[in-house]
Amino acid sequence: MSPKELLYIEDALTHAQFLQQQCTNAANQVQDPHLKQCLTTMAEKHRQTFQSFISLV
């Protein structure tokens, strides 16, 4: 893998991790159970995306 490709993966990892944290934080703050579930699901999808990118390295 080229250095430039590794930089793209690193950037994607950072974004996926950030989005997971934001969704988790938001889910912990909302009261509506449907919205909380939606945010929790989104956080899990971002976690899976993060794991997918990690497996490329």
PyMOL commands that set and color helices and strands:
alter all, ss='L'
color gray80, all
select helices_A, chain A and resi 3-29+33-54
alter helices_A, ss='H'
color red, helices_A
deselect
rebuild
show_as cartoon
